Structure formats: structure tokens, C-alpha cells
Amino acid sequence: MASQVLRRSLSTASTQSTLKIGLIPADGIGREVIPAARQVLEALKSGPQFEFVDLDAGFEYFQKTGTSLPQKTIDTLKSECHGALFGAVSSPSHKVAGYSSPIVALRKHLDLYANVRPVKSVESPAFPSQKLLDMLIIRENTECLYIKSEREEVDPKTGLRVAWADRKITEFASRRIGDMAFRMALTRQKLRSEIPVANRFWKHNPKVTIVHKSNVLSVTDGLWRETVRGTQLPGVDMEEQLVDSMVYRMFREPEAFDVVVAPNLYGDILSDGAAALVGSLGVVPSANVGDNFVMGEPVHGSAPDIAGKGIANPIASIRSAGMLLEHMGYTSQALKIYEAVDQVLADATVLTPDLGGKSSTQDVTDAVLKNL
């Protein structure tokens, strides 16, 4: 089951006859998987029509122009687009003067304060050892160490370099992400009661697990923990997990979790790690969600080792397109996409190499289109 969040300001999107979607493939395999997602959106037989606008961003664009995120991309998304799809970015692991991640900047410019990442298993003979889980990781998207406030100086006593990074946690951001987590838990439970197939893996009360490390970071994580706890809604169980024990339990018993809410860094690590539970980063989608805009984004990176070979898994991007529609109010169209993808995975005859198959990006896309 996907994220199934109740939107507020975005509900008006479902009245549009034509949706203008910004496409930002960015780097590496992003240029292969975003066109696959576009094909699936264009193949929908009901719902809105689509108009697509191609936009620039990424490390490769930075190498050509000196900027990773042109102002034109920001302005177009804000003034013309109803939503967007972002591919992947090749952020270098070392410092590059003048470069900063465009996806982090876009989240701030558009106030996309929640990164919503469903991790769901699909019963298939191709994955006999896969545990059955339906977990939703909600990552606060604007704060923590990702404010990118770093500095380096020389210790006058030792003459050695010292690097510092500021971490920011606010009551405002913690409260609104907590609100979203508990509302999503209730919405998921409602859908379980309405859609029998959605009730396969979770048969308990809705539950939110709050992840933190306040036993060490008592001020920042302490504020996070206290604030998110204060957003609990009636009818939703609540528990806490220290981030290190959360990693352990997530791999040992992922079926024990429903909705997991975490600060930015912890949520990033947990959601990438959780992809191992369902076979590959290539199948895990996400949506960057704000009160007025949604941007779908596959969880995987730019994968430069396979870029241009036509074997990238398009499923994460296709599911991200479904999440984009879902959060804009087109739930029935989103469910059609999810069901088509699930059928491809369940059949397990058309799979890309990351899942043990030999099919191409277009082969998998064509299989989804056939089921659609």
C-alpha cells in the first residue's frame, strides 16, 4: 500500500483537466527512468491529461554551467507546474567548490517538508525469502544536518584541521511532520478497511514509531521526541525507537512497523536500508510533499556504473509517479499504477538485473503498460 496521505491545499489539483508536470531527470539513470514514468502517466485511460515541461538540474549541469539548480527551474515549478518528477543526482562525496545538491535546494525552495517513502513487499516466487511488510517511512525533509551549515578551522593548539556541522531541529518542523505521520496512519487504516488486498500485511491498530537518539542528543533529539509525541491522534498507537535499535529491529522484524517518522538524516539512512528488504533500491519510490506542491522521486541514486546501458530499473520512478498522482487527489489512477507494477513483480518474468533478471528498462516499462 502506498502512502495514502490526506492532503489539504493540494485537493484542488483533482479538479484540473490538464496537469502540468515538471520533469527533472538530472543525472545518470534519471534520464532513463523519468521517461519511463512519463510513458505510464500518458497511458492512463482515465483522469487528467498531462502536459510535461523538461527542466534542468544536477551535477552534470553544474559542470557545464557552474550552477546545479538554475533559477528558471525554480520559477517554472513555482509558477507553472502542478507537480514534478525528479530523477537522480550525482552529488560527489568530496567537496566541490560552488556545488550544492539541487534536490536539497528544491525541497527548501518549495517547502517540501516531508519525504514519504513506502516500503512494501510483493508476494512472488522470485523472492521466496522476502519478509512480508508494508512500512511507511516519513522523513522530515528540511532540517537536521541537511541545512548544510558546515565550517572548517585550524585548532591553534594542535595545528590540525577541525570540521564542524550545525544541526537544526525546530518545534515547528517537528510538529508538522508529526501531524502528517499520525494522519497518514489513520488514512492507511481506513484504506485497509476499504480495500481487502491492502490488509494482507498489517492487522493491528495503526501505529506510529518515533525514531530518535535523545539518550545522547538530549537537546535536539529531545525537542524532536517531545514535539512529535505531542501530535498523537486518538486511535493511533505510539512507540519510540532509538535509531540504532530501529535499524536492528527493522531488519529482524520489519513486519512490526506501520508508520515510522524520523529526522532528516535518520530517515534517509533508514529508508535506503529498508530497500534491501524488498529486493532493490530500484523498486522504492518517494514523494517530497508540502502543503502546496508534490514532487515524486525514486529513492535510488544516479547509478553511474549502469547509466546509458538501458538496464536501470524504472519501477521506483513509475511508483513515484503514482505517488505524485495520489498526493494530488487522483487516488484511483494511482492505484492502477501500483497494481500494474505489483503484477509485474509478482509475475517475476520481466525483471531488470538488480532483481536478478535480464530485462531492459523498456522491457519492464512495457510490462507495466500491458498490465495497466
N, C-alpha and C positions, 0 to 999 in steps of 0.2 A: 504494500500500500504506500502511496506517495505521501507527500507532506500534509495535504488536506488542511490548509490553514484558512481561517475566516478572515477575509480581507475587509478593510474599511474603505478608504478612499478609492481603491482600485476597482470597487464593484461596478463603477460606471463604465469600465472598459468593455464589459459584456454587452453593452448596448451598441457598440461600434460595428458597422457593417464591414469596414476595412480597417485592419490593424497595420500600422507601420512599425516594422521591426528592424532595429539596427543590428547589423551583422558585423562582428569584430573578430575575425579569425585569428588575428595576431600572428603567433609564431608556430613553426613546426607543423605537427599534425593538426593544429587548429584549422589550417587551410584545407584539410581533407574531411574533417568530421563536421564542421559547421555547414558546408554544402549538403551533407547527408541529412542533417536535421532540417534544413530548408526543404529538401525534397519531400520529407514526410509531412511537414506542415502544408505544403502545396497540394498534397494528395488527399487531404481531409475532404470528405464529401459534404459535410455539414459545418455550420458555424461561420465565422467571418472569412472574408477574403484577406489576402496578405499583400502588402507592399513592402519590399525589402530595400534597405539602403546600406551599401557597403561602407565601412568606416575603418580608419587606420588606428593602430596602436601596436605596441610591442617592442621587444629588444632589437629586432631586426630593423624596425622602422627607426628606432633611436640611432642605430649605427649609420643609417643613411642620412638622417635629418638633424640629429642632435637632440631630439625630443622623443619620449616614449609615448606621450599622450597629447596629440595636437588639440588645441582649443576648439577646432572645428568639430572634432568628435564629441567633445563635451557639450558644445552648444547644440549640435544636431540631436543628440539624445534628449536634452532638456526641452527643446522647443518643438521638435517634430515627431519624436518616436513615442509609441505607447509602451514599448518594452524592447529588450535586446537579448542577443545571444553572444557570449564571449567564448573564444576557443581555448587558447593556451598561451602562456607567456614564458619565454626562455630567460628568466631572471638569473644572472650569473651568481655564482656562490661567492665571488670575491668582489671587492669594491670597485665600481667603475664610476669615475668622476662624472657627475651630472646626470647619472641614471637613477631612476626610481621606478618601482613597479607600477605599471598602468592600471592593473586590476585593483590594487590597494587604493590608488588615487580615485578611480571611478566609484568605488564604494563610498568614499568620503564625499565626492562631489555630488552624488545622487542620494546621499544619506541612506544607503542600503545597509541598514544596521543589523540585519540577521542573515546569516548564511545557513540555509536549510538543506540538510543532507540526509536523505533517506537511504538506509542500507537494508535491502530486503533480499532474502534468498528465494530462488525459484526451484521447485522440485524438478529434478532432471536426472536421467540415468548417466549423464555426462559428469555429474558432480555428486557421486554417491556418498562421499564423506562430509558434504556440506551440512552444517548445522542449520536448522530452520529458525530464522529470525526475521523480525520486522521492527527495526530500530530506527528512530529518527534523531539525528544529532543536530542540535541547534547551537550554532556558534555565534557569539557576539562578534560583530564584524568591523567595529570602528575604533576599538581601544586596545588595551593591554600593551604589549611590546610593539604592536604593529603601528603605533603612532610614529615610529621611526625617529625617535629623538635619541641620537647617539652622539658620543663625542670621544675623542682620544686625547690623552695628555701624557706628559712625562713625569714620573714620580721624582721629585727633586732629591730624595734620599738615595734611591737606587739607580736613578738614571734610566730606568726601564719604562716602557710604554704601559699605560693603563687605559682600558676602554670601559666606557660607561654606557648604559642604556636605561632610559627612564621608562617606567611602566605606569600607565594611567588607567584607573578604574573609577568610574563615577556612579553615583546613585541613580542618576537619570538614565544612563545607558543600561545599567543592570536591571532597573525596574522594567523598562520597556521590553527587554529580551525575556525577562521572567514572565511578564504578561503574555507574550507570544507563546512561550513554551507551555504554559498551563492551558491557554485557549486551544492550542493545537492538540493537546492531549484529549480534551473534551471532544473536539471535532473528529479525531481519529476514532474515538469510541462510538460516536454517533454513526459514522460510516460502517463500523463493524456490525452495528445492529441492522443496517440497511442493506449491506452487500455481503452475502454469506461467504464469498471467497476471501473477503478481507479479514475473516475471523479465524483463519487457519492457525496462525502462529501465536496469537495473544488472546487469552481467555480470562483475563483478570480485570480488575479495576484499572482505569487509566492511571498512569504513574509518571511522575517527573523525577529524574535523578539529577541532582545539582552537583557538579564537579568543581572541586577547588583544592587548594593546598594551604588552607588557613592555619594549619598547625605550624607552618613555617612562615608564610607571608600573612601575618595576622592583621596587618593594616589593609593592604589592597584586597587580598582574597577574603579577608574578614568582612570588608564592606560588601563585596560581591555576594558572599554567602548570606549575610544578614538581609540584604535587599531582595534577593531572589526568593528567599524563604517567605518574605512578606507579601509576595504576589500570589501565593497559593489560592486556588479556587476550590469551592466546595465540590466534592465528588471526585477529586483527583488526589491519589496517594502521593506522598513526597518522601524521598530519601536523599541521602548525601553519600558521595564517594570521594575520598582523596584521589587525586589524579593518578597516582602510581597504582593504587589498588584498583582503580577503574580500568586501567589497561589490563591488569591481570584478569579481572573478572570478565571483561569484555571478550577476551579470547577463550577463557574457560567456560563461560556460560552466557553467551550473548543473548540467549533467549530470555534472560532475566530482565532485560531492559526494554522500555517502551519509548519514552522521550527523554533524551539526555541533553542538558543545557550546560554550556561551558564558556569560559572566557576565550578570547580570540586564539591565543597560542595553543591552549589545551585542546580546543575544539578542532583546530587544524590538524594536530597530530592524531587525535582520536579518530577523526573521520577518514583520514588517509589509511590509518592502520586497519580500520574496520573493513576497508575494501578487500583486504585479504580473506575475510570471512565469506565473501560472495564471489571469489574467483579472480577478480582483477579490478584495478583502478578504472579499466575501460568500460565498466558497466555502472559506475556510481555517478549519479547526477547531483546537481545542486542548483539552488536558486538564491540569488542575492536579493533580499526582499526589504523594501522600505514601505512607507505609508503611501507613496505616490508613484512608485516605479518598481519593476522587477527585471532582473537580468539573469537568464539561465546560463549555467557554466558547468561543463564537465569537471569532475574533480581531478582528473589526470593532468599531467604536465604536457610540455611540448614534444617530449619523446624524440629528440634529435636523431637517435640511433635508427629509428624506423621512418622518419619523415621522408615523404616522397616515394615510398615503396608501395603505397596503396594497400597496406595491411593493418592500418590503425583501426581499432575497434570504435565504431560510430555509436554504440548503444548508449554510452553516457551522455553524449550530445543529444541524441534523439529523446532520451528520457528527460533531459534538461529542457528541451523544447516543450515537452508535455507539462513539466512543472511551470514553465512560463505561462502556458495557457491556463493551467489550474489556478494559479495565483491571480490571474486576470479575470477569473469568473467563468471560464469555459471548461467546467468540470467534465462534462460528458465527452468532449473532444479529447481532453487529457487522458481520460480513462481508456479511450480507444487506442491511444498511442501506447500506454502502459501495457494493455492486454496484448497488443501486437508484438511488442518486444518480449514479453514474458513467454509467448508462444514460441518465438524463435529460440529462446534459451531452453525452454522445456523440450523442444524437438531435438536440439543439440546436433543437428546435421549441417548447419551453416554457422560456423564459428571462426573468428579470427585467431591467429597464432597465440595471443595472450591467454586464450581459453583452451588451448590445445588443438585448435582446428587449423585448417589450411585455406580458409576462405579470405576473400579480399574485403576491403571496406565497402565496395559497391555491392558485392555479393550479399553481405549482411543487410545493407540498406534495402536491397531488392526483396529480401526475405521479409523484412518488416513491412514493406509496402504491400506485398502479397497478402499478408495476414490482415493488414489494415483494411 
